Amino acid sequence: MTSEKTGWIRTIWRQLRRPSIKYSVLGILSVGFISGILFWGGYNTAMEQTNRLDFCISCHEMRDNVYQEYKQTIHYTNRTGVRAICSDCHVPKDWAHKFVRKLKASAEVWGKITGSIDTKEKFEARRLTLAQNEWENMKATDSRECRNCHSFTAMEASRQKPRAQKNHAEAQQSGKTCIDCHKGIAHLLPRDYIEDEE
């Protein structure tokens, strides 16, 4: 009986040390599949966690500067109760563009590490450059994030004020995008911003 046990154990051990191709491929596919699910789940969880408002304002650079301005805007408090948070305006919804934006955001962490905007004075000194970078991104994407909530085709022009009707009609005809006219809609314009510079 002992030799039967050891023979059985040796057979299993031999199979584990030199598995057949069928089991090797099955094992590799299984490990790959499970690893893919874990990676994708972890990645999506991280993406969603970093899209939350409390994450965005967790550093004092954001909390003490642009967040305070944003709280005074219609995007924060309005008659309908719909609130646009940081990620609604600054992070694309689709996967590919979101991934690229998150990579860029990880590079922005460098500013936090180096302390380039860690005081109100440093932030204000760089504010125009930071704003121009964001405006260029929005212009390049045809204000894609704005259009998640606002679009010319969904606007009910008859309910807009005459000036807004006229401006939106002209913007649509001339191919303008939201950020061309709506700089400073959620954050104050930099004090050294000159409107005619563009």
Secondary structure, DSSP 4 states (H G I P E B T S, - for coil): -HHHHHHHHHHHHHHHHS--HHHHHHHHHHHHHHHHHHHHHHHHHHHHHTTSHHHHTSSHHHHTTHHHHHTTSTTTS-TT-----HHHHHS-SSHHHHHHHHHHHHHHHHHHHHTTT-SHHHHHHHHHHHHHHHHHHHHHTTTTTGGGT--GGG--GGGS-HHHHHHHHHHHHHT--HHHH-TTSSSPPPTT--GGG-
